Amino acid sequence: MLITCLNCGHSFKGKYCPECGQSASVQKLTARALLSDTVHFFTHIEKGFLFTSRNFFIRPGVSSVQYIAGKRKIYQPPVSFFLIWTGLYFLQHNAIINYFGYQLPTKLIANGDIEEQSMLLFREHFTLFILPVIFLSALIIYYMLAKPRYNFMELISLCLFGTGIYFMMSAITDFVLGLVFRVNILADNVFLWQTVLSSAYNFWFSYDVFKRSHLRFFWLRLVSVSLLVAACGWVTMFYLPIVWIYLTRTS
């Protein structure tokens, strides 16, 4: 007996529609159905999400090559991976700040210091400012290490994975320092530590991905990419918020 898919209208036999993948049996929207969908969502995220987190942290090169080559079922997609870790980081970050009452240094801000104001703005809108860093980092890596073996959108995907791992490491840092050792996680030295940690991981990520490419002047390229990406991140972090402040003041 043929079944008509309620999602796309395709007629088929079996438990799932071969066109769109929707189940042949669709439950009526009840509290039980919504609870079942919620449990299904989180258990399926857990399988791929934890695997992706572990593998892109320990062996980003193998994971990147596998994902680009098409072995994707076992990995969390890059955009959702980035968004999940971003969300988890900020939920925990804000919870720790609010619970312990941690605050940014405010002396120079009160005196109208533009640099401190820009740092405050950057920290408050971190996700917004990190997007151009992802784009520019992918551009640098593409032209200096990846081209023509990988295309630009593949590099964007890898940078999203890498940024997700950055937020994972930042979340761990906040938990250990802010919750366990009661250190103000808004202090400059904590932010500096996270920057150093990010730069070290970026170097490891690029090395592990491209060490198989047999590029000429590989180490020179790798060091140059690491320095350029770090400089790109610093310039974006420092100057883009300043531009934002000046534009909002004059508008």
Secondary structure, 3 states (H helix, E strand, C coil): CCEECCCCCCEECCCECCCCCCECCCCCCCHHHHHHHHHHHHHHHHHHHHHHHHHHHHCHHHHHHHHHHCCCCCCCCHHHHHHHHHHHHHHHHHHHHHHHCCCCCCHHHHCCCHHHHHHHHHHHCHHHHHHHHHHHHHHHHHHHHHCCCCCHHHHHHHHHHHHHHHHHHHHHHHHHHHHHCCCCCCCHHHHHHHHHHHHHHHHHHHHHHHCCCCCCCHHHHHHHHHHHHHHHHHHHHHHHHHHHHHHHHHC
